[in-house]
Amino acid sequence: MRCSIITIGTELLIGQVIDTNSAYLGKVLNSLGVQVASRFTIDDNREDILSALKRSLEDSDIVVTTGGLGPTKDDITKNVLAEFLEVSQYFDENQYELIQKFFTKLGRTTTEAHKNQCFFPEGTEFIENKMGTAQGMLMRHKGKRIISMPGVPYEMKYIMEHGVLPMLAKEQEYYIHHRTIRTAGVGETHIAEKIAEIENSLTNGFSLAYLPSLGSVRIRVSAKSKDRINLDSSLDRIQNDITDILGDMVYGYADDVLEIVIGKMLLERGLRLGLAESCTGGKIASKVVSISGSSEYFEGGLVVYSNELKNQLLGVKSETLAEFGAVSEEVVKEMVSGTIERLNVDIALAVSGIAGPGGGTIDKPVGTIWICVGSKNRQSTYKLQLLKDRKKNIEYTSLFALNFLRLFLLREE
Amino acid sequence: MRCSIITIGTELLIGQVIDTNSAYLGKVLNSLGVQVASRFTIDDNREDILSALKRSLEDSDIVVTTGGLGPTKDDITKNVLAEFLEVSQYFDENQYELIQKFFTKLGRTTTEAHKNQCFFPEGTEFIENKMGTAQGMLMRHKGKRIISMPGVPYEMKYIMEHGVLPMLAKEQEYYIHHRTIRTAGVGETHIAEKIAEIENSLTNGFSLAYLPSLGSVRIRVSAKSKDRINLDSSLDRIQNDITDILGDMVYGYADDVLEIVIGKMLLERGLRLGLAESCTGGKIASKVVSISGSSEYFEGGLVVYSNELKNQLLGVKSETLAEFGAVSEEVVKEMVSGTIERLNVDIALAVSGIAGPGGGTIDKPVGTIWICVGSKNRQSTYKLQLLKDRKKNIEYTSLFALNFLRLFLLREE
């Protein structure tokens, strides 16, 4: 079963509103085993809706539309649907009663515009919407189906979850499942080479994709089958095989992020973390704190932006700052020792660098970043050389530093 | 000039990644006066890409695609483009050199896959991408143009802003210009009521939209005209009229963010800022530091997550913590005094609260947040009562606190 999604609305097209409806629809339809063939976003005008319906029905069994079902002037989806299906519209007394009841409940009265909302293309089957006044609509056309829903996300979701998905689930022959393996610190190409053998040995119905983002590559393995149990066990096996090969490049699965993984590691070992940030300016701390329950293992952090604070709050020696500069291996090492001592923590992470675009020198160009992680007994340092974009440098450094901390913890008994 | 957008990638189609690229593309193309005709999201497979290209070129002068230009197996956009254009592919030595240089700079080496990345359809014109290895590509086809870019958002944006948009801007007949007025601390309805008269008096070709986001409402005034100079002066006048009515609710224009505005105020007055964050965990500091040159006015910050650190690093009295609790007006006031003293700054901002979802009590439910801003002579406090979502609470509090600091600075001589 192939499905196309059409989202209707100028606000989507010109990027005033980000189209989360299509992402939701793609996700729920896909996990039901419905193949999402394409997604269309169009203006709410007659020609574009007609053309999108025509095109979508060419290669899909089901077309799902959202938007343009409200009571105002620019809501024309129903008229265009009737034109497309070559049927007339009728006034639905039942729907009008439902709307009147809905408004009475809210202590409001209906207007003429709501009456206009009760004209429907002949042959419309309704899919209940308890969240608003525009019902979901199902129309049949040459053995295919068009499902039309309002664009308000929680109304659309109600109709999907209570009407459309249960209906489609009954008809499904295939399941499509995924596994996502999350890696950090290595590029897409490098990973692809390492797991080439697995990728090449995937049988029919299985596929593999790389989703790179700043500092991280997710590997997604997908499979389609009638046999749900076999599907899951095969995917689990592939996930394990990939993890075996990639080893500690893999930091997690599904929705894991580095700060969650690190939080679990610290909690399990009963270690408390402290941070000393210069160029990342609190970004690493804010990631750690974004996880609920982080107070169990996070003591706090210092954003020591000036040299004075590095010296005064962390005890970084003035001579070290003078001799090697704030962005140096020596300084991040003293920042770690200072954090462990002054914040009384087990593990400390320190970062000092030139995020840019200003502040670079010939010896230390913009993008030079020193990172140190350490415990009382051991320290580990790393020098990053990044490019010129300040925000990217700060974000990348934060992710890299968290991964560096993860690798340190892996090696810490 | 009509344009269609095609975003390529299974991850978009199945909703694993929300398609922010098309929203961005819609926005920037629209503001240039290019009519965005439709948006397509498709799987990275040959048939779907071919069909989307064909359909999009039917009713558009320009087709913009993102995705599928990377070095791995699932990146097939270029092959399909060559097939669609009925041209062969050639190995581009220059591009290969560029990639090698790019990797050398990062201290890494290229692989065979990167070599494969250097095959291009004959006739490709390149649009520079300084953020990654996949260049933007421009191909001409029967008087129309196809622009193909990588799907990584910051790479795509670089290519648009430095190559595509300047090129298209030169060709525009109509100008569509916008002014964005940024407000904080008041709701959309309230603002709409205040400026209703201005909105009602807008003449043909002018329009006004409200774009609410967490803690902020942007007012966008748009106008379309062939007369560029008149357009700009009219828009400036409307912007001034709105600012006059809204007063200090307005914190900036266009791309201003609170941290930029505050940075300028501090710099002008020669004041240095220090931060003391508990529940926001470095989020405010990271916003301040995200602005280049912030070292001129930002001394540093403390993420005092534990009570011990509040006492030890900031001198918040143990008795105050015991009597009023960490989330109290008394504690944030002492945090401000402590920050001014220990960090030797002129202005300090302190936040302590319960971000949730855990940690709430009957007296202090989740979402209770105390904020204090102060100088040596004056302190100002505020209590927020938010809801249960941790990430939203942290983000909203950070924005609110920065706006609170802005209002404090406005009143500081």
Boltz contact constraints between the chains, C-beta under 6 A:
constraints:
  - contact:
      token1: [A, 13]
      token2: [B, 26]
      max_distance: 6.0
  - contact:
      token1: [A, 13]
      token2: [B, 36]
      max_distance: 6.0
  - contact:
      token1: [A, 14]
      token2: [B, 26]
      max_distance: 6.0
  - contact:
      token1: [A, 14]
      token2: [B, 30]
      max_distance: 6.0
  - contact:
      token1: [A, 15]
      token2: [B, 23]
      max_distance: 6.0
  - contact:
      token1: [A, 15]
      token2: [B, 26]
      max_distance: 6.0
  - contact:
      token1: [A, 15]
      token2: [B, 27]
      max_distance: 6.0
  - contact:
      token1: [A, 18]
      token2: [B, 23]
      max_distance: 6.0
  - contact:
      token1: [A, 23]
      token2: [B, 15]
      max_distance: 6.0
  - contact:
      token1: [A, 23]
      token2: [B, 18]
      max_distance: 6.0
  - contact:
      token1: [A, 26]
      token2: [B, 13]
      max_distance: 6.0
  - contact:
      token1: [A, 26]
      token2: [B, 14]
      max_distance: 6.0
  - contact:
      token1: [A, 26]
      token2: [B, 15]
      max_distance: 6.0
  - contact:
      token1: [A, 27]
      token2: [B, 14]
      max_distance: 6.0
  - contact:
      token1: [A, 27]
      token2: [B, 15]
      max_distance: 6.0
  - contact:
      token1: [A, 30]
      token2: [B, 14]
      max_distance: 6.0
  - contact:
      token1: [A, 36]
      token2: [B, 13]
      max_distance: 6.0
  - contact:
      token1: [A, 38]
      token2: [B, 42]
      max_distance: 6.0
  - contact:
      token1: [A, 39]
      token2: [B, 41]
      max_distance: 6.0
  - contact:
      token1: [A, 41]
      token2: [B, 39]
      max_distance: 6.0
  - contact:
      token1: [A, 42]
      token2: [B, 38]
      max_distance: 6.0
  - contact:
      token1: [A, 55]
      token2: [B, 55]
      max_distance: 6.0
  - contact:
      token1: [A, 188]
      token2: [B, 72]
      max_distance: 6.0
  - contact:
      token1: [A, 189]
      token2: [B, 71]
      max_distance: 6.0
  - contact:
      token1: [A, 189]
      token2: [B, 111]
      max_distance: 6.0
  - contact:
      token1: [A, 189]
      token2: [B, 113]
      max_distance: 6.0
  - contact:
      token1: [A, 192]
      token2: [B, 72]
      max_distance: 6.0
  - contact:
      token1: [A, 209]
      token2: [B, 74]
      max_distance: 6.0
  - contact:
      token1: [A, 210]
      token2: [B, 72]
      max_distance: 6.0
  - contact:
      token1: [A, 211]
      token2: [B, 11]
      max_distance: 6.0
  - contact:
      token1: [A, 281]
      token2: [B, 285]
      max_distance: 6.0
  - contact:
      token1: [A, 281]
      token2: [B, 286]
      max_distance: 6.0
  - contact:
      token1: [A, 281]
      token2: [B, 289]
      max_distance: 6.0
  - contact:
      token1: [A, 282]
      token2: [B, 282]
      max_distance: 6.0
  - contact:
      token1: [A, 282]
      token2: [B, 285]
      max_distance: 6.0
  - contact:
      token1: [A, 282]
      token2: [B, 286]
      max_distance: 6.0
  - contact:
      token1: [A, 283]
      token2: [B, 286]
      max_distance: 6.0
  - contact:
      token1: [A, 285]
      token2: [B, 281]
      max_distance: 6.0
  - contact:
      token1: [A, 285]
      token2: [B, 282]
      max_distance: 6.0
  - contact:
      token1: [A, 285]
      token2: [B, 303]
      max_distance: 6.0
  - contact:
      token1: [A, 286]
      token2: [B, 281]
      max_distance: 6.0
  - contact:
      token1: [A, 286]
      token2: [B, 282]
      max_distance: 6.0
  - contact:
      token1: [A, 286]
      token2: [B, 283]
      max_distance: 6.0
  - contact:
      token1: [A, 286]
      token2: [B, 286]
      max_distance: 6.0
  - contact:
      token1: [A, 289]
      token2: [B, 281]
      max_distance: 6.0
  - contact:
      token1: [A, 292]
      token2: [B, 357]
      max_distance: 6.0
  - contact:
      token1: [A, 292]
      token2: [B, 390]
      max_distance: 6.0
  - contact:
      token1: [A, 295]
      token2: [B, 305]
      max_distance: 6.0
  - contact:
      token1: [A, 298]
      token2: [B, 305]
      max_distance: 6.0
  - contact:
      token1: [A, 299]
      token2: [B, 306]
      max_distance: 6.0
  - contact:
      token1: [A, 300]
      token2: [B, 303]
      max_distance: 6.0
  - contact:
      token1: [A, 300]
      token2: [B, 304]
      max_distance: 6.0
  - contact:
      token1: [A, 300]
      token2: [B, 305]
      max_distance: 6.0
  - contact:
      token1: [A, 300]
      token2: [B, 306]
      max_distance: 6.0
  - contact:
      token1: [A, 300]
      token2: [B, 309]
      max_distance: 6.0
  - contact:
      token1: [A, 301]
      token2: [B, 282]
      max_distance: 6.0
  - contact:
      token1: [A, 301]
      token2: [B, 303]
      max_distance: 6.0
  - contact:
      token1: [A, 302]
      token2: [B, 302]
      max_distance: 6.0
  - contact:
      token1: [A, 303]
      token2: [B, 285]
      max_distance: 6.0
  - contact:
      token1: [A, 303]
      token2: [B, 300]
      max_distance: 6.0
  - contact:
      token1: [A, 303]
      token2: [B, 301]
      max_distance: 6.0
  - contact:
      token1: [A, 304]
      token2: [B, 300]
      max_distance: 6.0
  - contact:
      token1: [A, 305]
      token2: [B, 295]
      max_distance: 6.0
  - contact:
      token1: [A, 305]
      token2: [B, 298]
      max_distance: 6.0
  - contact:
      token1: [A, 305]
      token2: [B, 300]
      max_distance: 6.0
  - contact:
      token1: [A, 306]
      token2: [B, 299]
      max_distance: 6.0
  - contact:
      token1: [A, 306]
      token2: [B, 300]
      max_distance: 6.0
  - contact:
      token1: [A, 309]
      token2: [B, 300]
      max_distance: 6.0
  - contact:
      token1: [A, 357]
      token2: [B, 292]
      max_distance: 6.0
  - contact:
      token1: [A, 390]
      token2: [B, 292]
      max_distance: 6.0
